[in-house]
Amino acid sequence: MNNHHTAIIIGGGSAGCATAIQLKRSNIDFLLFEKDEIGGLARNANLIENYLGFPQGITGKRYIALLKKHLEHLEIVPEKNEIIQIQEETHGKTIALGQAMGNTEEMKKQDKGKIIKNVHHIGDEIWNV
Ligand SMILES: Cc1cc2nc3c(=O)[nH]c(=O)nc-3n(C[C@H](O)[C@H](O)[C@H](O)COP(=O)(O)OP(=O)(O)OC[C@H]3O[C@@H](n4cnc5c(N)ncnc54)[C@H](O)[C@@H]3O)c2cc1C
């Protein structure tokens, strides 16, 4: 896998998927991370009433199925992982972003050891994904 990407997208909800589709169309390489399932909050929507082209509304389930097809069609394969940020405690400044190597609850309990696979140290030019 190519380790260097111009952009990473955190979250495969509507916003993340729209971004991924646009970057793909613009030929900009990226990784799309989704910690759970593609679709985000729309997974909980019985009926989306204001989606363009669907005057009767569209169920969240159908909308997400179409969203997944759109990604597949463009050969966009999301990475299933949570991205977490490491913050400096005193000033709250973000130091690094990483792929979680466990879930958030496991990490909260952990007081030592490796908890992320590093993605980016803020200020670095190298994004190692
Ligand atoms: C019941 C319900 C009904 C709705 N009905 C409508 C409607 O009719 N019309 C309408 O316009 N809107 C509706 N909405 C709102 C719509 O679903 C949201 O506006 C939309 O989903 C927002 O998209 P988003 O991509 O910004 O965020 P989200 O949908 O919240 O997606 C964020 C995604 O990011 C992932 N994620 C978050 N943090 C991380 C991380 N650290 N690492 C990796 N992945 C991460 C999450 O798992 C999630 O999949 C409804 C929402 C609900 C809950």
The ligand as a Tripos MOL2 file, in Angstrom:
@<TRIPOS>MOLECULE
LIG
   53    58     1     0     0
SMALL
NO_CHARGES

@<TRIPOS>ATOM
      1 C1        -33.1570    9.9500   13.0010 C.3       1 LIG1
      2 C2        -32.4950   10.9110   12.0530 C.ar      1 LIG1
      3 C3        -33.2110   11.4090   10.9690 C.ar      1 LIG1
      4 C4        -32.6070   12.3100   10.0900 C.ar      1 LIG1
      5 N1        -33.3270   12.7630    9.0400 N.ar      1 LIG1
      6 C5        -32.7800   13.6660    8.1850 C.ar      1 LIG1
      7 C6        -33.5030   14.1540    7.0690 C.ar      1 LIG1
      8 O1        -34.6480   13.7910    6.8240 O.2       1 LIG1
      9 N2        -32.8950   15.0700    6.2800 N.ar      1 LIG1
     10 C7        -31.6260   15.5090    6.5140 C.ar      1 LIG1
     11 O2        -31.1470   16.3440    5.7390 O.2       1 LIG1
     12 N3        -30.9080   15.0480    7.5470 N.ar      1 LIG1
     13 C8        -31.4540   14.1500    8.3850 C.ar      1 LIG1
     14 N4        -30.7240   13.6890    9.4550 N.ar      1 LIG1
     15 C9        -29.4030   14.2570    9.6890 C.3       1 LIG1
     16 C10       -28.3320   13.5940    8.8200 C.3       1 LIG1
     17 O3        -28.3110   12.1970    9.0640 O.3       1 LIG1
     18 C11       -27.0070   14.2440    9.2130 C.3       1 LIG1
     19 O4        -27.0700   15.6230    8.9400 O.3       1 LIG1
     20 C12       -25.8510   13.6530    8.4170 C.3       1 LIG1
     21 O5        -25.7590   12.2530    8.6640 O.3       1 LIG1
     22 C13       -24.5480   14.3300    8.8140 C.3       1 LIG1
     23 O6        -23.5230   13.7470    8.0570 O.3       1 LIG1
     24 P1        -22.0050   13.8330    8.4960 P.3       1 LIG1
     25 O7        -21.2220   13.0590    7.4880 O.co2     1 LIG1
     26 O8        -21.6570   15.2360    8.7560 O.co2     1 LIG1
     27 O9        -21.9160   13.1170    9.9320 O.3       1 LIG1
     28 P2        -22.3650   11.6830   10.4160 P.3       1 LIG1
     29 O10       -23.5400   11.1820    9.6650 O.co2     1 LIG1
     30 O11       -22.4610   11.8050   11.9030 O.co2     1 LIG1
     31 O12       -21.1290   10.7470   10.0490 O.3       1 LIG1
     32 C14       -19.9280   10.7740   10.7670 C.3       1 LIG1
     33 C15       -19.2500    9.4240   10.5530 C.3       1 LIG1
     34 O13       -17.9430    9.5170   11.0760 O.3       1 LIG1
     35 C16       -17.6090    8.3450   11.7790 C.3       1 LIG1
     36 N5        -16.5920    8.7550   12.7440 N.ar      1 LIG1
     37 C17       -16.7490    9.6650   13.7350 C.ar      1 LIG1
     38 N6        -15.5960    9.8230   14.4040 N.ar      1 LIG1
     39 C18       -14.6900    9.0080   13.7910 C.ar      1 LIG1
     40 C19       -13.3050    8.7360   14.0520 C.ar      1 LIG1
     41 N7        -12.6480    9.3450   15.0350 N.pl3     1 LIG1
     42 N8        -12.6550    7.8500   13.2520 N.ar      1 LIG1
     43 C20       -13.3420    7.2220   12.2400 C.ar      1 LIG1
     44 N9        -14.6560    7.4350   11.9690 N.ar      1 LIG1
     45 C21       -15.3100    8.3290   12.7380 C.ar      1 LIG1
     46 C22       -18.9270    7.8940   12.3990 C.3       1 LIG1
     47 O14       -18.9370    6.5130   12.6990 O.3       1 LIG1
     48 C23       -19.9220    8.2710   11.2830 C.3       1 LIG1
     49 O15       -20.1330    7.1950   10.3830 O.3       1 LIG1
     50 C24       -31.2840   12.7530   10.3240 C.ar      1 LIG1
     51 C25       -30.5690   12.2480   11.4090 C.ar      1 LIG1
     52 C26       -31.1620   11.3370   12.2630 C.ar      1 LIG1
     53 C27       -30.3570   10.7900   13.4210 C.3       1 LIG1
@<TRIPOS>BOND
     1     1     2 1
     2     2     3 ar
     3     2    52 ar
     4     3     4 ar
     5     4     5 ar
     6     4    50 ar
     7     5     6 ar
     8     6     7 ar
     9     6    13 1
    10     7     8 2
    11     7     9 ar
    12     9    10 ar
    13    10    11 2
    14    10    12 ar
    15    12    13 ar
    16    13    14 ar
    17    14    15 1
    18    14    50 ar
    19    15    16 1
    20    16    17 1
    21    16    18 1
    22    18    19 1
    23    18    20 1
    24    20    21 1
    25    20    22 1
    26    22    23 1
    27    23    24 1
    28    24    25 2
    29    24    26 1
    30    24    27 1
    31    27    28 1
    32    28    29 2
    33    28    30 1
    34    28    31 1
    35    31    32 1
    36    32    33 1
    37    33    34 1
    38    33    48 1
    39    34    35 1
    40    35    36 1
    41    35    46 1
    42    36    37 ar
    43    36    45 ar
    44    37    38 ar
    45    38    39 ar
    46    39    40 ar
    47    39    45 ar
    48    40    41 1
    49    40    42 ar
    50    42    43 ar
    51    43    44 ar
    52    44    45 ar
    53    46    47 1
    54    46    48 1
    55    48    49 1
    56    50    51 ar
    57    51    52 ar
    58    52    53 1
@<TRIPOS>SUBSTRUCTURE
     1 LIG1         1 GROUP 0 **** ****
